[in-house]
Amino acid sequence: MAAKILLVEDEKALSRIVRYNLEKEGHKVVLAEDGEAGLALARREKPDLVILDIMLPKLDGLQVCKALRSSSSVPILFLTAKKSEVDRVLGLKLGADDYVTKPFSVAELAARVEALLRRAAPAVAPAAPRRAGELEVDVERHEVSVKGKPVAVTPREFTFLKLLLEADGRVLTRDVILETVWGIDRSVEIDTRTVDQHIARLRRKLGAEGSRIVTVINSGYKLKKG
């Protein structure tokens, strides 16, 4: 996932390497060379992730992390040359999400960045079931129900119902149905009665709600929602 990343690092050669590789992954990288500039950029640019060296001029990484955490939950990844476990633990206690010890491989850094971005991504709310009267099609669960009672349908029947609901009252031609539901190209000869027989069986399964599937003569099918 593409993201805006703030890199706060005073080693210019390392900054160039990290920036180059993260931008290859599609990210936008903003640079700062000292803690004060990094803190100001973080507040102005609102990055999706901050990569923060601990040993920085003006304000060190621990101070920047503490200041950021007072007003932001942005993921923070520490770069540290210190091998002391105390330093790493202190950084995590101040609110950092992860750390990489120098020297590190760019591949490892990129993997940790992606993991943090995935973790920070907002959860996608499941799509609400689609409804027409008492007929309900739950796309997430791949379930069909009528008046709250489950109806056993085949994968083709489910795809057909989903297609009808997405069409929102528009007519689906037999060509579209054959291509989308049956996977058959319109150039292939097929007895359309096969489609009609499948739909008649689906109507029976849906009981009274089956009458919502309306045949449009010489054209195809549509779903009556009201």
Buried (B, 14 or more C-beta within 10 A) or exposed (E): EEBEBBBBBBBEEBBEEBBEBBEEBEBBBBBBBBBBBBBEBBEEBEBBBBBBBBBBEBBBBBBBBBBBBEEBEBBBBBBBEBEEEEBBEBBBEBBBBBBBBBEBEEEEBBEBBBBBBEEBEEEEEEEEBBEBBBBBBBBEEEBBBBEEEEBEBEEBBBBBBBBBBEBEEEBBBBBBBBBBBBEBEEEEEEEEEEBEEBBEEBBEBBBEBBEBBEEEEEEBBBBEBE
